[in-house]
Amino acid sequence: MVKECIIRTKNKGYPAIGLHTGEFMESAIQLYTQFGFLHTPEHDFEPANDGIIVKAYRLNM
């Protein structure tokens, strides 16, 4: 599914693709970084003020 999203983003001519994932989603983070996504901490946030950080990742095309 990640590959397909990347392909569609490239085909549409977009300059980048971004996503958010919970900091506890270690397997997902590993998968995204294997595809070349980089953590963009300026877009991280804490939606419920409960200490759980939602991390942002970006892949430039």
Distance bins in CASP14 RR format, pairs under 12 A and 6 or more apart:
PFRMAT RR
TARGET T0000
AUTHOR 0000-0000-0000
RMODE 2
METHOD distances of the structure
MODEL  1
1 7 0 0 0 0 0 1 0 0 0 0 0
1 8 0 0 0 0 0 1 0 0 0 0 0
1 19 0 0 0 0 0 1 0 0 0 0 0
1 28 0 0 0 0 0 1 0 0 0 0 0
1 31 0 0 0 0 0 1 0 0 0 0 0
1 32 0 0 0 0 0 1 0 0 0 0 0
1 35 0 0 0 0 0 1 0 0 0 0 0
2 8 0 0 0 0 0 1 0 0 0 0 0
2 9 0 0 0 0 0 1 0 0 0 0 0
2 17 0 0 0 0 1 0 0 0 0 0 0
2 18 0 0 0 0 0 1 0 0 0 0 0
2 19 0 0 0 0 1 0 0 0 0 0 0
2 21 0 0 0 0 0 1 0 0 0 0 0
2 28 0 0 0 0 1 0 0 0 0 0 0
2 30 0 0 0 0 0 1 0 0 0 0 0
2 31 1 0 0 1 0 0 0 0 0 0 0
2 32 1 0 0 1 0 0 0 0 0 0 0
2 33 0 0 0 0 0 1 0 0 0 0 0
2 34 0 0 0 0 1 0 0 0 0 0 0
2 35 1 0 1 0 0 0 0 0 0 0 0
2 36 0 0 0 0 0 1 0 0 0 0 0
2 37 0 0 0 0 1 0 0 0 0 0 0
2 57 0 0 0 0 0 1 0 0 0 0 0
2 59 0 0 0 0 1 0 0 0 0 0 0
3 9 0 0 0 0 0 1 0 0 0 0 0
3 10 0 0 0 0 0 1 0 0 0 0 0
3 17 0 0 0 0 0 1 0 0 0 0 0
3 31 0 0 0 0 0 1 0 0 0 0 0
3 32 0 0 0 0 0 1 0 0 0 0 0
3 34 0 0 0 0 0 1 0 0 0 0 0
3 35 1 0 0 1 0 0 0 0 0 0 0
3 36 0 0 0 0 0 1 0 0 0 0 0
3 59 0 0 0 0 0 1 0 0 0 0 0
4 10 0 0 0 0 0 1 0 0 0 0 0
4 11 0 0 0 0 0 1 0 0 0 0 0
4 17 0 0 0 0 0 1 0 0 0 0 0
4 35 0 0 0 0 0 1 0 0 0 0 0
5 11 0 0 0 0 0 1 0 0 0 0 0
5 12 0 0 0 0 0 1 0 0 0 0 0
5 14 0 0 0 0 0 1 0 0 0 0 0
5 16 0 0 0 0 0 1 0 0 0 0 0
5 17 1 0 0 1 0 0 0 0 0 0 0
5 18 0 0 0 0 1 0 0 0 0 0 0
5 19 0 0 0 0 1 0 0 0 0 0 0
5 32 0 0 0 0 0 1 0 0 0 0 0
5 35 0 0 0 0 1 0 0 0 0 0 0
5 37 0 0 0 0 0 1 0 0 0 0 0
5 59 0 0 0 0 1 0 0 0 0 0 0
5 61 0 0 0 0 0 1 0 0 0 0 0
6 12 0 0 0 0 0 1 0 0 0 0 0
6 13 0 0 0 0 0 1 0 0 0 0 0
6 14 0 0 0 0 0 1 0 0 0 0 0
6 16 0 0 0 0 0 1 0 0 0 0 0
6 17 1 0 0 1 0 0 0 0 0 0 0
6 18 0 0 0 0 0 1 0 0 0 0 0
6 19 0 0 0 0 0 1 0 0 0 0 0
6 32 0 0 0 0 0 1 0 0 0 0 0
6 34 0 0 0 0 0 1 0 0 0 0 0
6 35 1 0 0 1 0 0 0 0 0 0 0
6 36 0 0 0 0 1 0 0 0 0 0 0
6 37 0 0 0 0 1 0 0 0 0 0 0
6 59 1 0 0 1 0 0 0 0 0 0 0
6 60 0 0 0 0 0 1 0 0 0 0 0
6 61 0 0 0 0 1 0 0 0 0 0 0
7 13 0 0 0 0 0 1 0 0 0 0 0
7 14 0 0 0 0 0 1 0 0 0 0 0
7 17 0 0 0 0 0 1 0 0 0 0 0
7 35 0 0 0 0 0 1 0 0 0 0 0
7 59 0 0 0 0 0 1 0 0 0 0 0
7 61 0 0 0 0 0 1 0 0 0 0 0
8 14 0 0 0 0 1 0 0 0 0 0 0
8 17 0 0 0 0 1 0 0 0 0 0 0
8 61 0 0 0 0 0 1 0 0 0 0 0
9 15 0 0 0 0 1 0 0 0 0 0 0
9 16 1 0 0 1 0 0 0 0 0 0 0
9 17 1 0 1 0 0 0 0 0 0 0 0
9 18 0 0 0 0 1 0 0 0 0 0 0
9 19 0 0 0 0 0 1 0 0 0 0 0
9 35 0 0 0 0 0 1 0 0 0 0 0
9 37 0 0 0 0 0 1 0 0 0 0 0
9 58 0 0 0 0 0 1 0 0 0 0 0
9 59 0 0 0 0 1 0 0 0 0 0 0
9 60 0 0 0 0 0 1 0 0 0 0 0
9 61 1 0 0 1 0 0 0 0 0 0 0
10 16 0 0 0 0 0 1 0 0 0 0 0
10 17 0 0 0 0 1 0 0 0 0 0 0
10 59 0 0 0 0 0 1 0 0 0 0 0
10 60 0 0 0 0 0 1 0 0 0 0 0
10 61 1 0 1 0 0 0 0 0 0 0 0
11 17 0 0 0 0 0 1 0 0 0 0 0
11 61 0 0 0 0 0 1 0 0 0 0 0
12 61 0 0 0 0 1 0 0 0 0 0 0
13 60 0 0 0 0 0 1 0 0 0 0 0
13 61 1 0 0 1 0 0 0 0 0 0 0
14 58 0 0 0 0 0 1 0 0 0 0 0
14 59 0 0 0 0 0 1 0 0 0 0 0
14 60 0 0 0 0 1 0 0 0 0 0 0
14 61 1 0 0 1 0 0 0 0 0 0 0
15 58 0 0 0 0 1 0 0 0 0 0 0
15 59 0 0 0 0 0 1 0 0 0 0 0
15 60 1 0 0 1 0 0 0 0 0 0 0
15 61 1 0 1 0 0 0 0 0 0 0 0
16 36 0 0 0 0 0 1 0 0 0 0 0
16 37 0 0 0 0 1 0 0 0 0 0 0
16 38 0 0 0 0 0 1 0 0 0 0 0
16 40 0 0 0 0 1 0 0 0 0 0 0
16 43 0 0 0 0 0 1 0 0 0 0 0
16 56 0 0 0 0 0 1 0 0 0 0 0
16 57 0 0 0 0 0 1 0 0 0 0 0
16 58 1 0 1 0 0 0 0 0 0 0 0
16 59 1 0 0 1 0 0 0 0 0 0 0
16 60 1 0 1 0 0 0 0 0 0 0 0
16 61 1 0 0 1 0 0 0 0 0 0 0
17 32 0 0 0 0 0 1 0 0 0 0 0
17 35 0 0 0 0 1 0 0 0 0 0 0
17 36 0 0 0 0 0 1 0 0 0 0 0
17 37 0 0 0 0 1 0 0 0 0 0 0
17 38 0 0 0 0 0 1 0 0 0 0 0
17 40 0 0 0 0 0 1 0 0 0 0 0
17 56 0 0 0 0 0 1 0 0 0 0 0
17 57 0 0 0 0 1 0 0 0 0 0 0
17 58 1 0 0 1 0 0 0 0 0 0 0
17 59 1 0 1 0 0 0 0 0 0 0 0
17 60 0 0 0 0 1 0 0 0 0 0 0
17 61 1 0 0 1 0 0 0 0 0 0 0
18 32 0 0 0 0 1 0 0 0 0 0 0
18 35 0 0 0 0 0 1 0 0 0 0 0
18 36 0 0 0 0 0 1 0 0 0 0 0
18 37 1 0 0 1 0 0 0 0 0 0 0
18 38 0 0 0 0 1 0 0 0 0 0 0
18 39 0 0 0 0 0 1 0 0 0 0 0
18 40 0 0 0 0 1 0 0 0 0 0 0
18 43 0 0 0 0 1 0 0 0 0 0 0
18 55 0 0 0 0 0 1 0 0 0 0 0
18 56 1 0 0 1 0 0 0 0 0 0 0
18 57 1 0 0 1 0 0 0 0 0 0 0
18 58 1 0 1 0 0 0 0 0 0 0 0
18 59 1 0 0 1 0 0 0 0 0 0 0
18 60 0 0 0 0 1 0 0 0 0 0 0
18 61 0 0 0 0 0 1 0 0 0 0 0
19 25 0 0 0 0 0 1 0 0 0 0 0
19 28 0 0 0 0 1 0 0 0 0 0 0
19 29 0 0 0 0 0 1 0 0 0 0 0
19 31 0 0 0 0 0 1 0 0 0 0 0
19 32 1 0 0 1 0 0 0 0 0 0 0
19 33 0 0 0 0 0 1 0 0 0 0 0
19 35 0 0 0 0 0 1 0 0 0 0 0
19 36 0 0 0 0 0 1 0 0 0 0 0
19 37 1 0 0 1 0 0 0 0 0 0 0
19 38 0 0 0 0 0 1 0 0 0 0 0
19 39 0 0 0 0 0 1 0 0 0 0 0
19 40 0 0 0 0 0 1 0 0 0 0 0
19 43 0 0 0 0 0 1 0 0 0 0 0
19 54 0 0 0 0 0 1 0 0 0 0 0
19 55 0 0 0 0 1 0 0 0 0 0 0
19 56 1 0 0 1 0 0 0 0 0 0 0
19 57 1 0 1 0 0 0 0 0 0 0 0
19 58 0 0 0 0 1 0 0 0 0 0 0
19 59 0 0 0 0 1 0 0 0 0 0 0
20 28 0 0 0 0 0 1 0 0 0 0 0
20 29 0 0 0 0 0 1 0 0 0 0 0
20 32 0 0 0 0 0 1 0 0 0 0 0
20 37 0 0 0 0 0 1 0 0 0 0 0
20 39 0 0 0 0 0 1 0 0 0 0 0
20 40 0 0 0 0 1 0 0 0 0 0 0
20 41 0 0 0 0 0 1 0 0 0 0 0
20 43 1 0 0 1 0 0 0 0 0 0 0
20 44 0 0 0 0 1 0 0 0 0 0 0
20 45 0 0 0 0 1 0 0 0 0 0 0
20 46 0 0 0 0 0 1 0 0 0 0 0
20 47 0 0 0 0 1 0 0 0 0 0 0
20 52 0 0 0 0 0 1 0 0 0 0 0
20 53 0 0 0 0 0 1 0 0 0 0 0
20 54 1 0 1 0 0 0 0 0 0 0 0
20 55 1 0 0 1 0 0 0 0 0 0 0
20 56 1 0 1 0 0 0 0 0 0 0 0
20 57 1 0 0 1 0 0 0 0 0 0 0
20 58 0 0 0 0 0 1 0 0 0 0 0
21 27 0 0 0 0 1 0 0 0 0 0 0
21 28 1 0 1 0 0 0 0 0 0 0 0
21 29 1 0 0 1 0 0 0 0 0 0 0
21 30 0 0 0 0 0 1 0 0 0 0 0
21 31 0 0 0 0 1 0 0 0 0 0 0
21 32 1 0 0 1 0 0 0 0 0 0 0
21 33 0 0 0 0 0 1 0 0 0 0 0
21 37 0 0 0 0 1 0 0 0 0 0 0
21 39 0 0 0 0 0 1 0 0 0 0 0
21 40 0 0 0 0 0 1 0 0 0 0 0
21 43 0 0 0 0 0 1 0 0 0 0 0
21 44 0 0 0 0 0 1 0 0 0 0 0
21 45 0 0 0 0 0 1 0 0 0 0 0
21 52 0 0 0 0 0 1 0 0 0 0 0
21 53 0 0 0 0 0 1 0 0 0 0 0
21 54 1 0 0 1 0 0 0 0 0 0 0
21 55 1 0 1 0 0 0 0 0 0 0 0
21 56 0 0 0 0 1 0 0 0 0 0 0
21 57 1 0 0 1 0 0 0 0 0 0 0
22 28 1 0 0 1 0 0 0 0 0 0 0
22 29 0 0 0 0 1 0 0 0 0 0 0
22 32 0 0 0 0 0 1 0 0 0 0 0
22 39 0 0 0 0 0 1 0 0 0 0 0
22 44 0 0 0 0 1 0 0 0 0 0 0
22 45 0 0 0 0 0 1 0 0 0 0 0
22 46 0 0 0 0 0 1 0 0 0 0 0
22 47 0 0 0 0 1 0 0 0 0 0 0
22 48 0 0 0 0 0 1 0 0 0 0 0
22 50 0 0 0 0 0 1 0 0 0 0 0
22 51 0 0 0 0 0 1 0 0 0 0 0
22 52 1 0 0 1 0 0 0 0 0 0 0
22 53 1 0 0 1 0 0 0 0 0 0 0
22 54 1 0 1 0 0 0 0 0 0 0 0
22 55 1 0 1 0 0 0 0 0 0 0 0
22 56 0 0 0 0 0 1 0 0 0 0 0
22 57 0 0 0 0 0 1 0 0 0 0 0
23 29 1 0 0 1 0 0 0 0 0 0 0
23 39 0 0 0 0 0 1 0 0 0 0 0
23 41 0 0 0 0 0 1 0 0 0 0 0
23 44 0 0 0 0 1 0 0 0 0 0 0
23 45 0 0 0 0 0 1 0 0 0 0 0
23 46 0 0 0 0 1 0 0 0 0 0 0
23 47 0 0 0 0 0 1 0 0 0 0 0
23 50 0 0 0 0 0 1 0 0 0 0 0
23 51 0 0 0 0 1 0 0 0 0 0 0
23 52 1 0 0 1 0 0 0 0 0 0 0
23 53 1 0 1 0 0 0 0 0 0 0 0
23 54 1 0 0 1 0 0 0 0 0 0 0
23 55 1 0 1 0 0 0 0 0 0 0 0
23 56 0 0 0 0 0 1 0 0 0 0 0
23 57 0 0 0 0 0 1 0 0 0 0 0
24 50 0 0 0 0 0 1 0 0 0 0 0
24 51 0 0 0 0 0 1 0 0 0 0 0
24 52 1 0 0 1 0 0 0 0 0 0 0
24 53 0 0 0 0 1 0 0 0 0 0 0
24 54 0 0 0 0 0 1 0 0 0 0 0
24 55 0 0 0 0 1 0 0 0 0 0 0
25 31 0 0 0 0 1 0 0 0 0 0 0
25 32 0 0 0 0 1 0 0 0 0 0 0
25 33 0 0 0 0 0 1 0 0 0 0 0
25 52 0 0 0 0 0 1 0 0 0 0 0
25 53 0 0 0 0 0 1 0 0 0 0 0
25 54 0 0 0 0 1 0 0 0 0 0 0
25 55 0 0 0 0 1 0 0 0 0 0 0
25 57 0 0 0 0 0 1 0 0 0 0 0
26 32 0 0 0 0 0 1 0 0 0 0 0
26 33 0 0 0 0 0 1 0 0 0 0 0
26 55 0 0 0 0 0 1 0 0 0 0 0
27 33 0 0 0 0 0 1 0 0 0 0 0
27 34 0 0 0 0 0 1 0 0 0 0 0
28 34 0 0 0 0 0 1 0 0 0 0 0
28 35 0 0 0 0 0 1 0 0 0 0 0
28 37 0 0 0 0 0 1 0 0 0 0 0
28 54 0 0 0 0 0 1 0 0 0 0 0
28 55 0 0 0 0 1 0 0 0 0 0 0
28 57 0 0 0 0 1 0 0 0 0 0 0
29 35 0 0 0 0 0 1 0 0 0 0 0
29 36 0 0 0 0 0 1 0 0 0 0 0
29 37 0 0 0 0 1 0 0 0 0 0 0
29 38 0 0 0 0 0 1 0 0 0 0 0
29 39 0 0 0 0 1 0 0 0 0 0 0
29 53 0 0 0 0 0 1 0 0 0 0 0
29 54 0 0 0 0 0 1 0 0 0 0 0
29 55 1 0 0 1 0 0 0 0 0 0 0
29 56 0 0 0 0 0 1 0 0 0 0 0
29 57 1 0 0 1 0 0 0 0 0 0 0
30 36 0 0 0 0 0 1 0 0 0 0 0
30 37 0 0 0 0 0 1 0 0 0 0 0
30 57 0 0 0 0 0 1 0 0 0 0 0
31 37 0 0 0 0 1 0 0 0 0 0 0
31 57 0 0 0 0 0 1 0 0 0 0 0
32 38 0 0 0 0 1 0 0 0 0 0 0
32 39 0 0 0 0 1 0 0 0 0 0 0
32 40 0 0 0 0 0 1 0 0 0 0 0
32 55 0 0 0 0 1 0 0 0 0 0 0
32 56 0 0 0 0 0 1 0 0 0 0 0
32 57 1 0 1 0 0 0 0 0 0 0 0
32 58 0 0 0 0 1 0 0 0 0 0 0
32 59 0 0 0 0 1 0 0 0 0 0 0
33 39 0 0 0 0 1 0 0 0 0 0 0
33 55 0 0 0 0 0 1 0 0 0 0 0
33 57 1 0 0 1 0 0 0 0 0 0 0
33 58 0 0 0 0 0 1 0 0 0 0 0
33 59 0 0 0 0 1 0 0 0 0 0 0
34 57 0 0 0 0 0 1 0 0 0 0 0
34 59 0 0 0 0 0 1 0 0 0 0 0
35 57 0 0 0 0 1 0 0 0 0 0 0
35 58 0 0 0 0 0 1 0 0 0 0 0
35 59 1 0 0 1 0 0 0 0 0 0 0
35 60 0 0 0 0 0 1 0 0 0 0 0
36 57 0 0 0 0 1 0 0 0 0 0 0
36 58 0 0 0 0 1 0 0 0 0 0 0
36 59 1 0 1 0 0 0 0 0 0 0 0
36 60 0 0 0 0 1 0 0 0 0 0 0
36 61 0 0 0 0 0 1 0 0 0 0 0
37 55 0 0 0 0 0 1 0 0 0 0 0
37 56 0 0 0 0 1 0 0 0 0 0 0
37 57 1 1 0 0 0 0 0 0 0 0 0
37 58 1 0 0 1 0 0 0 0 0 0 0
37 59 1 0 1 0 0 0 0 0 0 0 0
37 60 0 0 0 0 1 0 0 0 0 0 0
37 61 0 0 0 0 0 1 0 0 0 0 0
38 55 0 0 0 0 0 1 0 0 0 0 0
38 56 0 0 0 0 1 0 0 0 0 0 0
38 57 1 0 0 1 0 0 0 0 0 0 0
38 58 1 0 1 0 0 0 0 0 0 0 0
38 59 1 0 0 1 0 0 0 0 0 0 0
38 60 0 0 0 0 1 0 0 0 0 0 0
39 53 0 0 0 0 0 1 0 0 0 0 0
39 54 0 0 0 0 0 1 0 0 0 0 0
39 55 1 0 0 1 0 0 0 0 0 0 0
39 56 1 0 0 1 0 0 0 0 0 0 0
39 57 1 0 1 0 0 0 0 0 0 0 0
39 58 0 0 0 0 1 0 0 0 0 0 0
39 59 0 0 0 0 0 1 0 0 0 0 0
40 54 0 0 0 0 0 1 0 0 0 0 0
40 55 0 0 0 0 1 0 0 0 0 0 0
40 56 1 0 1 0 0 0 0 0 0 0 0
40 57 1 0 0 1 0 0 0 0 0 0 0
40 58 1 0 1 0 0 0 0 0 0 0 0
40 59 0 0 0 0 0 1 0 0 0 0 0
40 60 0 0 0 0 0 1 0 0 0 0 0
41 53 0 0 0 0 1 0 0 0 0 0 0
41 54 0 0 0 0 0 1 0 0 0 0 0
41 55 1 0 0 1 0 0 0 0 0 0 0
41 56 1 0 0 1 0 0 0 0 0 0 0
41 57 0 0 0 0 0 1 0 0 0 0 0
41 58 0 0 0 0 0 1 0 0 0 0 0
42 55 0 0 0 0 0 1 0 0 0 0 0
42 56 1 0 0 1 0 0 0 0 0 0 0
42 57 0 0 0 0 0 1 0 0 0 0 0
42 58 0 0 0 0 0 1 0 0 0 0 0
43 53 0 0 0 0 0 1 0 0 0 0 0
43 54 0 0 0 0 1 0 0 0 0 0 0
43 55 0 0 0 0 1 0 0 0 0 0 0
43 56 1 1 0 0 0 0 0 0 0 0 0
43 57 0 0 0 0 1 0 0 0 0 0 0
43 58 1 0 0 1 0 0 0 0 0 0 0
44 51 0 0 0 0 0 1 0 0 0 0 0
44 52 0 0 0 0 0 1 0 0 0 0 0
44 53 1 0 1 0 0 0 0 0 0 0 0
44 54 1 0 0 1 0 0 0 0 0 0 0
44 55 1 0 1 0 0 0 0 0 0 0 0
44 56 1 0 1 0 0 0 0 0 0 0 0
44 57 0 0 0 0 1 0 0 0 0 0 0
44 58 0 0 0 0 0 1 0 0 0 0 0
45 51 0 0 0 0 0 1 0 0 0 0 0
45 52 0 0 0 0 0 1 0 0 0 0 0
45 53 1 0 0 1 0 0 0 0 0 0 0
45 54 1 0 1 0 0 0 0 0 0 0 0
45 55 0 0 0 0 1 0 0 0 0 0 0
45 56 1 0 0 1 0 0 0 0 0 0 0
46 52 1 0 0 1 0 0 0 0 0 0 0
46 53 1 0 1 0 0 0 0 0 0 0 0
46 54 1 0 0 1 0 0 0 0 0 0 0
46 55 0 0 0 0 0 1 0 0 0 0 0
47 53 0 0 0 0 1 0 0 0 0 0 0
47 54 1 0 0 1 0 0 0 0 0 0 0
47 55 0 0 0 0 0 1 0 0 0 0 0
48 54 0 0 0 0 1 0 0 0 0 0 0
END
